[in-house]
Amino acid sequence: MNLTPQQRKDRDAQRQQDASQAMKEHRANEKAFYDNFQRLKAERQAREAAESRKAQSASK
């Protein structure tokens, strides 16, 4: 398949645009994952702190 210089240029531009879009989506997914991880971590720490306080008051 022989491409003209213009076709190559168009193909390369499309590939660049596709790569840029893929990176945007990847960054958005990474951010969503990180935000969810932090939320779950905070919930776990709060739950563990409450359990610790409950255990300390029960042992007194």
N, C-alpha and C positions, 0 to 999 in steps of 0.2 A: 504494500500500500504506500504509494508515493504521495506525500502531501505537498501542497504548494507552501511557500513561505508564509502566506497569509493564514492558511489553515493551521500550520504549526503554531503560529502566534496566537490564534484564537484558541487552539487546544491548550496551550500553555497557560493562557489567561484563565480559562475555565478551570484547569487543574489548581491554579493558585487560589481562585475563589473558593473552590471546593475544600481545599486544605484549610483556608482561613475559617470557613464556616465550621468545619470539623473541630478545629481548635477552640472556637467559641463554645461549641456544645460541650466539649470535653471539660473546659474550665467551669462551665455552669454546673455540670454533673459533679465535678470535684468539690465545688463550693457547697452544693446541696448535701453531699455526703458528709463533708466536714461539719457543716452546721448541725446536721442530725446527730452526728457523733458527739458533738459538744453538748447538745440538749440531753441526750441519753446519759452522758457522763455526769452532768449536773443532777439529773434525776436520781441516778444511782448513789451519788455522794450524799444527797439529801436523805435518801432512804437509809443509807448506812449510818448516817449521823443520828437519825431518829431512833434506829434500832439500838445504837450504842447508848444513847441517853436512856432509853427504856430499860436496857439491861443494867445500867448503873443504878437507876432508881430502884429496880427490883432487888438488887443485891444488898441494899442498905437496910 
